[in-house]
């Protein structure tokens, strides 16, 4: 048995699309989390070097917004999945 029970996917073909959407949202959320970690590292580096914080903090704000939107999208997709 793999990550999704093959019997279930055969009996409920509509679940495939919902699972694909949830997986897509999850993968995107993971990518954004990695970008956010890089943004934190960039911010710390800029602080230590006493450089401008505008770009690193802008990236952090953008990733926080993206993570929030992806979390909301995940909830909507899960709700529609049933």
C-alpha positions in Angstrom: 0.0 0.0 0.0 1.3 3.4 -1.0 0.5 6.9 0.4 -3.1 6.6 -0.9 -5.1 3.4 -0.7 -5.7 2.2 -4.3 -9.1 0.7 -3.3 -10.2 4.1 -2.0 -9.0 6.0 -5.1 -10.9 3.5 -7.3 -14.1 3.8 -5.2 -14.0 7.5 -4.9 -12.5 9.0 -8.1 -13.5 12.5 -7.1 -11.1 12.3 -4.2 -8.1 12.1 -6.6 -8.6 15.7 -7.7 -8.9 16.9 -4.1 -5.8 15.0 -3.0 -3.9 16.4 -5.9 -4.9 20.0 -4.9 -4.0 19.4 -1.2 -0.7 17.9 -2.2 0.0 20.9 -4.4 -0.8 23.4 -1.6 1.4 21.3 0.7 4.4 21.4 -1.7 4.0 25.1 -2.3 3.8 25.7 1.5 7.0 23.7 1.9 8.8 25.8 -0.7 7.6 29.0 0.8 8.8 27.8 4.3 12.3 27.2 2.8 12.3 30.7 1.2 11.3 32.1 4.6 14.2 30.3 6.3 16.5 31.8 3.7 14.9 35.2 4.4 15.6 34.9 8.1 19.3 34.0 7.4 19.5 36.9 5.0 18.1 39.2 7.7 20.5 38.0 10.4 23.4 38.4 8.0 22.3 42.0 7.1 22.0 42.8 10.8 25.5 41.5 11.6 27.0 43.3 8.6 25.0 46.4 9.4 23.5 46.5 5.9 20.1 47.7 4.9 17.2 45.6 6.1 14.7 46.7 3.5 15.1 43.8 1.1 15.4 41.0 3.7 12.5 42.2 5.7 10.4 42.6 2.5 11.1 39.0 1.7 10.1 37.9 5.1 6.8 39.9 4.9 6.1 38.4 1.5 6.7 34.9 2.7 4.5 35.4 5.7 1.7 36.6 3.5 2.2 33.7 1.1 2.2 31.2 4.0 -1.0 32.7 5.3 -2.7 32.6 1.9 -1.5 29.0 1.4 -2.9 28.0 4.8 -6.2 29.5 3.9 -6.2 27.8 0.5 -5.5 24.5 2.2 -8.5 25.0 4.4 -10.7 25.8 1.5 -9.5 22.8 -0.5 -10.0 20.5 2.4 -13.5 21.8 3.1 -14.5 21.3 -0.5 -13.0 17.8 -0.4 -15.5 16.9 2.2 
